[in-house]
Amino acid sequence: MMVEILIFLVAGIGALFIAGYSVHMFVGGLVAQDTEKQIIFVVCAIVFCAMAYMAWDVVQRRTGKK
């Protein structure tokens, strides 16, 4: 179980980094820095929520509640 949690954490951190960097590559230089940071925060929050839901679903399926 601990190995799976470690793998989920590494994958999650990597996904958040890639999401933030891809937003930076798309809008960097086109908008103000403050706006870029706000967009990065919103996108990373959405990605975090999606990953949290997927992790919750995995736990529910493994415990047999679904």
C-alpha positions in Angstrom: 0.0 0.0 0.0 2.8 2.5 0.8 4.5 1.8 -2.5 1.2 2.6 -4.3 0.9 5.9 -2.3 4.4 6.8 -3.2 3.8 6.1 -6.9 0.5 8.2 -6.8 2.3 11.1 -5.1 5.2 11.1 -7.7 2.7 10.9 -10.6 0.5 13.6 -9.1 3.4 16.0 -8.5 4.7 15.3 -12.0 1.2 16.0 -13.5 0.9 19.3 -11.6 4.3 20.4 -12.8 3.5 19.5 -16.4 0.1 21.3 -16.2 1.7 24.4 -14.8 4.5 24.4 -17.3 2.3 23.8 -20.3 0.1 26.8 -19.3 3.3 28.9 -19.0 4.4 27.8 -22.5 1.0 28.7 -23.9 0.3 32.0 -22.3 3.7 33.1 -21.1 4.6 36.5 -22.6 1.0 37.0 -24.0 -0.5 38.1 -20.7 0.7 39.9 -17.6 2.7 37.8 -15.1 0.0 38.1 -12.5 -2.6 36.9 -14.9 -0.4 34.0 -15.9 0.1 33.0 -12.3 -3.7 33.1 -11.7 -4.3 30.9 -14.8 -1.6 28.4 -13.7 -3.2 28.3 -10.2 -6.7 27.6 -11.6 -5.4 24.9 -14.0 -3.4 23.2 -11.3 -6.4 23.3 -8.9 -8.6 21.6 -11.6 -5.9 19.0 -12.2 -5.5 18.4 -8.5 -9.3 17.9 -8.1 -9.4 15.5 -10.9 -6.5 13.5 -9.5 -8.1 13.5 -6.0 -11.3 12.2 -7.5 -9.4 9.4 -9.3 -7.5 8.4 -6.2 -10.7 8.4 -4.2 -12.3 6.2 -6.8 -9.4 3.7 -6.7 -9.7 3.5 -2.9 -13.5 3.0 -3.1 -13.1 0.2 -5.7 -10.3 -1.5 -3.7 -12.3 -1.5 -0.4 -15.3 -2.9 -2.3 -17.7 0.0 -1.6 -18.5 0.5 -5.2 
